[in-house]
Amino acid sequence: EGFLLVFSLTDRASFMELSRFHKQILRVKDRDVFPMLIVGNKADLEHQRAVTPEEAQTLAGQLRIPYIECSAKIRMNVDQCFHELVRIVRKFQEAERPPAKSSNSNKKGCVVL
């Protein structure tokens, strides 16, 4: 239903792969857009950071995907990542759903006998 594109904030190479994975997902799903969230992991290792928040945010903007940072080690924002992905998936599904037909209960009419 949706994808978490997770990269290590301490490994620039993993960040550089995001665009390729994004394109591959869209190609396989045969879509122009699909529910995704970019996640920068290892936010607890600030002194080893190889990708700045600005770089990640810029890429997220280019791909039109939300971005969040987390740390699985200290459980920072892990739940928020999944909650955000669920929110994104639901929003996508609502947009894909055809509009509901209006009910006839509000219509008035006449009958000729």
Steps between C-alpha positions, in 0.01 A plus 500: 500500500795734562878515531749626755815608316751466784859618478778539754583857596858376551533344152485738205489210251168378645360853457616512138301181424164654597422649159568167331272312742231765458509466120499121524193497726310732266599289199396170662174650628446664159409829671612862502446519876478240776491525882857532627689654789873572507653407835847603613608243761777521763409853607665419835843499331511876439882512513519241217239665280583489127171646373369835621131553578494763224630254239243239598220758505603627156489150351166432668365819345629404156337156527187648663528261794486591871821460703558406863808410705506221756724280708410134527765458771340747742147459356478866401220567246473132402128481575449839336651365176241225480214726609598754235519230231152375595371858477661539156354167379150592619518841335615335175220242515238769560628694199484184286146412609232611254273776632188380678177539309264752649193349659161560349344562841545877465335513159139601474284398217144485381294211392220540247220249536 
